[in-house]
Amino acid sequence: MRIPIIILALATLGADWPQFLGPQRDSTSPETGLARTWPANGLKVLWELKAGTGWSGPIVAGERAILFHRIDNEEVIDCVDAATGKPIWNHRYKTRYTDDFNFDDGPRSTPTISGNQVFTLGADGDLSAVELATGKPLWHRNLTKDYAPPKGFFGIATSPLVAGGKLIINVGAKGAGVVAFDLAEGKEIWKSTNHGVSYSSPVTATINGEGLAIFFTRQGLLALTVAKGEVRHEFPWRPRIDASVNAAAPIVAGNRIFLTTSYSTGAVLLEADKTELKEIWKNDKSLSCHFNTPVRVSDHLFGVDGRQEGRPRLRCVEWATGKVLWTKDEFGSASLIHADGLIFAMVESGDLVLFDPSTIEYKELGRASILGSKVRAASALSGGRLYARDGAKWICVDVKK
């Protein structure tokens, strides 16, 4: 009975974008009827609102859009009408987090909607649940105080995962590398391993007939049963230098799991049987992603190769072999969404780019400047509208035909 429960927990109505990387956490939307050419004078802006700091991406459920951001010394959950931007409710609480490198004081974790609950995880470990309809606070706990994990470089950024009636998080503490919490009250259900916390967010998958939560932790791959947190697979995959992060989410197709990171480490494709992992390919030449997660389209990967502070390039790579089919140099870091036979790229420069997922060559179909620079949050697509944010505003643009 475990597998149907997991599937139901991730199911969404229509084309909601209720969590990091979309309905199934694979950067793919079931949206159709999207425009394949854009007006020369830019996309129609449906609304834009002031945003605080943070790299948390917007999410959408029904006609409600939510942004988790920081204003002064508070982390704020703002809920607005998805079509008009009209405010509906907000919830806020105090935070004391200060970024050690003066990059951004967060939050960085994208919220998750499940049923009538919204779950957020702040930069200092504040885990909260509020009611989607009203913003009423349901429960709040601080994971930093409760589990005392070592402090990361840039605060906490992993996005909460709901699966099997549990809220599952890479906490990163001794004996509590991953912890599952009760949805209704936030009580601990199980905890497992000593894996450190990364900047990657987990996904779920059915592998060899079993429902698993798949993590790319500080150490590497960790695959756990959703029911009890039992370890099914581990695979070390992390940069050799300590001053590094694992940040892209795992990608799973069938029994194969793809991991990618930067810092002279690169990517690996693994195949899992019930007890072992087999390396299909690995290298630092195909698709070494700093923090953006690639998107898998059919038997190919599209993603950004290279460090954010360098000259990152967009690539198309064969899933099964790692062979690079084409490269678009100096494209820039970008979050990607696949929908209706198209790929949307929200580039760090503030440009939204539309391109064809061709395996022959890079085919750009549209480009519009919709935000300022330093766009690092993942975007969202729902109801023919694309939602994105930078460090000053969040915006909704029309991408329908």
C-alpha positions in Angstrom: 0.0 0.0 0.0 2.9 2.4 0.3 3.4 3.1 -3.3 -0.2 4.4 -4.1 0.1 6.6 -1.0 3.2 8.2 -2.3 1.7 8.8 -5.7 -1.4 10.4 -4.2 0.7 12.7 -2.0 2.4 14.1 -5.1 -0.6 14.3 -7.4 -2.0 17.7 -8.3 -5.1 19.0 -9.9 -4.8 20.7 -13.3 -1.4 22.4 -13.9 -0.5 23.5 -10.4 3.1 24.2 -9.5 2.9 23.4 -5.7 6.6 22.7 -4.9 10.2 23.1 -6.0 10.6 22.0 -9.6 6.9 21.5 -10.2 4.2 18.8 -9.8 6.5 15.8 -9.8 9.8 17.6 -8.9 11.2 17.1 -12.4 11.0 20.6 -13.9 8.2 19.5 -16.1 4.6 20.8 -16.4 1.6 19.3 -18.1 0.7 22.7 -19.5 -0.4 22.9 -23.1 -1.5 25.8 -25.4 1.7 27.8 -24.8 3.0 30.4 -27.2 5.8 29.3 -29.5 6.7 32.9 -30.6 6.8 36.0 -28.4 5.9 39.6 -29.3 8.9 41.8 -30.3 8.0 44.3 -27.6 8.1 41.6 -24.9 5.8 39.5 -22.9 2.6 40.8 -21.3 3.1 41.5 -17.6 0.0 40.4 -15.7 1.3 41.8 -12.4 4.4 42.5 -10.4 4.9 43.0 -6.7 7.7 44.1 -4.4 9.7 41.2 -3.0 12.1 41.0 -0.1 15.4 39.1 -0.1 15.9 35.4 -0.7 16.2 32.8 -3.4 13.0 30.9 -2.6 11.0 30.2 -5.7 7.3 31.0 -6.2 4.7 28.2 -6.1 1.1 28.0 -7.3 -2.0 26.0 -6.3 -5.4 26.7 -7.8 -5.7 30.5 -8.0 -3.2 31.1 -5.2 0.4 32.0 -5.7 2.8 32.1 -2.8 6.2 33.6 -2.2 8.5 33.0 0.8 10.9 35.9 1.4 12.5 38.1 4.0 11.5 41.6 4.9 13.7 43.3 7.4 14.1 40.8 10.3 11.1 38.6 9.4 10.6 35.7 7.1 7.3 36.2 5.4 4.9 33.9 3.5 2.8 36.0 1.1 -0.3 34.6 -0.6 -1.8 36.4 -3.6 -4.4 35.8 -6.3 -2.5 34.0 -9.0 -4.1 35.9 -11.8 -4.2 39.4 -10.5 -1.5 39.6 -7.7 -4.1 40.9 -5.3 -3.0 40.1 -1.7 -5.0 37.4 0.1 -3.0 36.8 3.3 0.5 36.8 4.8 2.2 35.1 7.7 5.5 36.2 9.3 7.8 35.4 12.1 11.2 36.8 13.4 14.5 35.5 12.1 18.0 36.2 13.2 19.8 34.5 10.3 22.8 36.5 8.8 24.7 35.2 5.8 28.4 34.8 6.6 29.4 35.8 3.1 27.0 38.8 2.8 25.4 37.2 -0.3 21.7 37.2 0.8 20.0 36.6 4.2 17.5 34.2 2.7 15.2 32.3 2.8 16.5 29.9 0.1 14.1 26.9 0.4 11.1 26.8 -1.8 7.8 26.1 0.0 5.7 22.9 -0.5 1.9 22.8 -0.7 0.1 19.6 0.2 -3.7 19.6 0.6 -4.6 22.7 2.6 -1.1 23.1 4.1 1.9 25.2 3.1 5.2 24.1 4.5 8.2 26.4 4.6 11.8 26.0 5.8 13.7 29.2 6.7 17.4 29.9 6.4 18.0 29.4 10.1 16.0 26.1 10.3 12.5 27.5 11.1 10.1 24.8 9.9 6.5 26.0 9.6 3.1 24.8 8.5 0.2 27.3 7.7 -3.2 26.8 6.3 -3.4 27.5 2.5 -6.9 29.0 2.6 -6.2 31.5 5.4 -2.6 31.6 6.4 -3.5 30.5 9.9 -0.4 29.1 11.6 -0.7 25.4 12.3 2.7 24.6 13.9 6.3 25.8 14.0 9.6 24.3 15.2 13.3 25.2 14.7 15.4 22.3 13.4 18.7 24.1 14.2 17.7 24.1 17.9 16.1 20.7 17.9 18.9 18.8 16.1 22.0 21.0 16.2 23.3 20.3 12.7 26.6 21.9 11.7 26.2 25.3 10.1 26.3 25.3 6.3 28.0 28.0 4.2 24.8 29.8 3.1 22.1 28.8 5.6 19.5 26.1 5.0 18.2 25.8 1.4 16.8 22.3 0.9 13.1 22.3 0.0 10.7 20.2 2.1 9.3 17.0 0.5 5.9 15.5 1.2 5.5 11.8 0.6 3.6 9.0 2.1 1.8 11.4 4.6 5.2 12.6 5.9 7.2 15.8 5.6 10.8 14.6 4.9 13.9 16.8 5.2 17.6 16.5 4.9 18.4 18.0 8.4 22.1 17.0 8.4 22.6 16.2 12.1 24.3 13.2 13.7 21.8 10.4 13.8 19.3 12.7 12.0 20.7 13.2 8.5 17.2 12.8 7.2 14.1 13.3 9.4 10.4 12.6 8.7 7.8 14.7 10.4 4.1 14.4 11.0 2.1 16.7 8.7 -0.5 17.7 11.2 1.7 18.6 14.2 5.3 18.5 13.0 6.2 15.7 15.4 9.2 13.5 14.5 8.2 10.1 12.9 11.6 8.7 12.1 15.2 9.8 11.7 18.0 8.1 9.7 21.7 8.3 8.9 24.5 10.8 9.6 24.4 12.4 6.2 25.2 16.1 6.2 22.7 18.6 4.7 23.3 19.9 1.2 21.7 22.6 -0.9 20.0 20.0 -3.1 16.3 19.1 -2.7 15.0 15.5 -2.6 12.7 13.7 -5.0 10.6 10.5 -4.8 10.7 7.6 -7.0 9.5 4.0 -7.3 12.6 1.9 -7.8 12.4 -1.9 -8.0 8.8 -1.7 -6.9 9.6 0.3 -3.8 8.7 3.9 -2.9 11.9 5.8 -2.0 13.0 9.3 -1.1 16.1 10.1 -3.1 18.6 12.7 -1.7 21.8 14.3 -2.9 23.3 15.0 0.5 26.6 16.6 1.4 28.1 13.1 1.0 26.3 12.0 -2.1 23.4 9.8 -3.1 21.1 8.5 -0.3 18.0 6.5 -1.1 15.6 5.8 1.8 12.3 4.1 2.2 9.6 6.6 2.8 7.8 4.4 5.4 10.7 3.9 7.9 13.8 5.7 6.6 15.6 2.5 5.9 18.7 2.9 3.7 18.4 1.2 0.3 21.3 2.8 -1.5 24.3 5.1 -0.8 26.9 6.4 -3.3 29.6 8.9 -2.4 29.7 11.8 -4.9 31.0 15.1 -3.7 33.7 17.6 -4.5 37.1 16.9 -2.9 37.4 20.4 -1.5 35.5 21.4 1.6 34.5 24.8 0.2 31.9 23.3 -2.1 28.2 22.4 -2.3 26.0 19.8 -3.9 22.9 21.7 -5.0 21.2 20.3 -8.1 18.3 17.9 -7.3 18.6 14.2 -8.3 16.9 13.1 -11.6 15.4 9.6 -11.6 14.0 7.7 -14.6 13.1 4.0 -14.2 15.8 2.5 -12.0 18.4 5.1 -13.1 19.5 8.0 -10.9 21.5 11.0 -12.2 23.6 13.3 -9.9 25.5 16.4 -11.0 27.7 18.9 -9.2 30.6 21.2 -10.0 34.1 21.8 -8.4 35.9 19.3 -10.7 33.6 16.4 -9.9 30.9 16.3 -12.5 28.0 13.9 -13.2 27.3 10.2 -12.7 24.4 8.0 -13.9 23.7 5.0 -11.7 21.4 2.0 -12.1 19.9 0.5 -9.0 18.9 -3.1 -8.5 17.5 -4.2 -5.1 20.8 -4.3 -3.4 23.5 -2.6 -5.5 24.3 0.4 -7.7 26.0 0.1 -11.1 27.8 3.0 -12.7 26.5 3.6 -16.3 28.8 6.6 -16.9 30.6 9.4 -15.0 32.8 12.3 -15.9 33.4 16.0 -15.4 33.1 16.8 -19.1 29.4 16.4 -19.9 27.2 18.3 -17.5 28.7 19.6 -14.3 26.0 21.8 -12.7 26.8 24.3 -10.0 23.3 24.7 -8.6 20.6 24.6 -11.3 18.9 21.3 -11.9 18.9 20.0 -15.5 15.6 18.8 -17.1 15.2 15.4 -18.7 13.2 15.4 -22.0 12.8 11.9 -23.4 16.3 10.4 -23.5 18.2 13.7 -23.2 19.3 16.1 -20.6 19.2 19.9 -21.0 21.2 21.8 -18.4 23.7 24.5 -17.5 27.3 23.3 -17.4 29.9 25.2 -15.3 30.3 27.4 -12.3 28.0 30.3 -11.8 30.9 32.8 -11.4 32.5 31.5 -14.6 31.0 31.4 -18.0 28.2 28.7 -17.7 27.0 27.2 -20.9 23.7 25.5 -21.9 24.0 21.9 -23.1 22.1 19.0 -24.5 23.5 15.6 -23.4 22.5 12.0 -24.0 21.0 10.5 -20.9 22.3 7.0 -21.5 25.9 7.9 -22.5 26.8 11.4 -21.4 27.6 12.4 -24.9 27.3 16.2 -25.5 25.2 16.9 -28.6 25.4 20.6 -28.6 26.6 23.6 -26.5 25.4 27.2 -26.3 28.4 29.1 -24.8 28.0 31.8 -22.2 24.3 31.2 -21.7 24.4 31.9 -18.0 23.0 30.1 -15.0 19.3 29.3 -15.5 16.4 27.5 -14.0 14.6 25.4 -16.6 11.0 24.3 -17.2 9.8 21.8 -19.8 6.2 22.1 -21.0 4.2 21.7 -24.3 7.3 20.7 -26.3 9.2 23.8 -25.2 11.8 24.8 -22.6 11.7 28.0 -20.6 15.0 29.2 -19.1 14.9 31.9 -16.4 18.5 33.2 -16.8 20.4 34.8 -13.9 20.7 38.0 -16.0 16.9 38.5 -15.8 16.2 37.3 -19.3 13.4 34.7 -19.8 14.4 32.6 -22.8 12.3 30.1 -24.8 14.0 27.4 -26.8 13.2 24.3 -28.7 14.4 21.0 -27.0 16.1 20.0 -30.2 18.9 17.4 -29.9 20.5 18.7 -33.1 21.3 22.3 -32.3 20.3 25.2 -30.0 17.1 26.9 -31.3 16.1 30.0 -29.5 12.4 30.9 -30.0 12.0 33.9 -27.8 13.8 36.2 -25.3 12.3 38.8 -22.9 14.0 40.8 -20.1 11.6 40.5 -17.2 13.7 40.8 -14.1 16.9 42.4 -12.8 20.2 40.5 -12.5 21.1 37.9 -9.9 18.1 35.7 -10.5 18.8 32.5 -8.7 15.3 31.3 -7.6 13.6 28.6 -9.6 10.5 29.8 -11.5 7.0 28.3 -11.8 4.5 27.7 -14.6 0.8 27.4 -14.0 -2.3 28.3 -16.0 -0.4 29.7 -18.9 1.4 32.1 -16.6 5.1 32.0 -15.6 6.1 33.3 -12.2 9.6 34.4 -11.3 11.4 36.6 -8.8 14.7 38.3 -8.2 15.9 40.1 -5.0 13.5 43.1 -5.5 10.3 41.9 -7.1 8.2 38.9 -8.2 6.4 38.9 -11.5 3.8 37.1 -13.5 3.9 37.0 -17.3 1.5 35.6 -19.8 3.0 32.8 -21.9 -0.2 31.4 -23.5 -0.9 31.4 -27.2 
